[in-house]
Amino acid sequence: MNGSMLPEDVLRDAPSYTPRPHELADLELLLSGAYAPLTGFLGRADLLALRRRGRLHDGTPWPVAVTCEIPAEMAARLVLDDPLKRTVILTDPEGAPVASIEVTDTWPTSDGLYGIGGPVRRMGDGGHGPFQRLRRTPEEVKALLPPGRVLGVIADRPLHRPQLAQIAHAARTLAAHLLIFIPVTGPGPDGLPPEALVRSVFAARDRMPPATIVAVPLMPRGDEMRDALLRARVALAYGVTHVLSTGDMLSGGGLRVLVPRELAYDNRDGQWRWREDIPPRNRRLPMAPAEIDDLLDRGFPLPEWHTPPAVAKELARVRPPRRYRGLVVFFTGFSGSGKSTVARGLADTLRETGERTITLLDGDVVRRELSAGLGFSKADRDRNVRRIGWVAAEVARHHGMAVACPIAPYAHARAEVRRLAVEAGAGFVLVHVATPLEVCEQRDRKGLYARARAGQLRGMTGIDDPYEVPTDAELVLDTTSMSVPDAIDVVLAYLVENGWVEPKLT
């Protein structure tokens, strides 16, 4: 069974497309019924009504646009007045069918994409990945809930003692069953991978009232108010009657929202109480996320008064001290700037200590071994940098250190490499080797600038192709008057100071 009422030959011949991550997350929520009453992606009429009135075309209140886009050439092949020729198969990143959409509306959006609207139907076996058993539908969950009030909590961060005390107080006051929602699509606000977030919540389970735990593919949309409204709608679909706010959660849809008072740790007896009930001299306030990250980065244990030991253990596993964590050191700069020479020297110095596993991704070697066949158009340069970034992130995911040194002239491509590293749980250090173009031209060891000036070479960065100067580099070097050993020492000093390598390297 494929879950669709369409004939097999229609499904077999229908075009297929892999939506972007946020669209796949919306698709899963549509298929599960968590977006009720929606049964598919919104069309133009609904989107227009939503922008004007905050409601769908039929008057149903709804907080956000739930849309899907496909390439323009695929949209052009659809025949909307023929039910057999307007189906698109939506697949996961591995190409496995997830759902079919019977397209009832298309419209141009931007960048060669078309929006599509229409009902969706499930295909396949329901998905893969960690903790699938927790991805229950609203109907499955409501069948498990006891009668009476249900307190919903969106656990998009680990639950430390202050949050656990608030949850326990709210559940006890309401006499409500606890329903914990864990967002599992992409890293959380503090970069924690979703599977690690799930483990950390389970590690705190003995510190909370009896609870049902559900994994939901909720992705932030960059608008706190709309995100809160959408989360409230999803919670309502799962049978929640009250929501404990962990941020700017708003109600909407009939939910009661509880905004917790601020707790503090009472040094007199080791209890968490409302802040105003504790004299300042006996009070410890909850730690900020940055404080927690700093302790983990330096390898210090999280204090037990703030974090249960089982939760602290899970967080230390996923965020080990920096000297044991993966790292991507990414050099960028003009050809001839000295970035490859400094990168190779850095890699050699680190290899001598034997404390780190080093992978050097030199631009020329990558072009030959990984990106053979790519040219020097903007699109091909982006592909080359992304491939380097993907390999570097995979090296760092397994606690290695990747040193990369392509030209990487475009800011958005460098930002993508940073994102890949962070999502792999690794660190990222961008080193801009800012040697001026005129100095690089004087060096011109490969003769590239001379050929470009003579019109024999097109697409030379700095000559007829732009270089977007980084504004987010952790380090800036200029090798005009700085020797290679000195440049290497500067980078090493930064790595030592920030805990990525042991001090004895210097």
Buried (B, 14 or more C-beta within 10 A) or exposed (E): EBBBEBEEEBBEEBBBBBBEEBBBBBBBBBBBBBBBEBEBBBBEEBBEBBEEEEBBBEEEEBBBBBBBBBEBEBBEEBEBEEEEBBBBBBBBEEEBBBBBBBBBBBEEBEEEBBBBBBBBBBBBEBBEEBBEEBBBBBEEBBEEBEEEBBBBBBBBBBBBBBBBBBBBBBBEEBEBBBBBBBBBBBBBEBBBBBBBBBBBBBBBBEBBBEBBBBBBBBBBBEEEEBBBBBBBBBBBBBBBBBBBBBEEBBBBBEBEBBEBEEBBBBBEEEEBBBBEEBEEEEBBBBBEBEEBBEBBBEEEEBBEEBBBEBBBBBBBEBBBBBBEBBBBBBBBBBBBBBBBBBBBBBBEBBBEEEBBBBBBBBBEEBBEEBBEEBEBEEEBBBBBBBBBBBBBBBBBBEBBBBBBBBBBBBBEBBBBBBBBBBBBBBBBBBBBBBBEBEBBBEBBEEEBBEBBBEEEBEBBBBBEBEBEEBEEBBBBBBBBEBEBEEBBBBBBBBBBEBBBBEEEBE
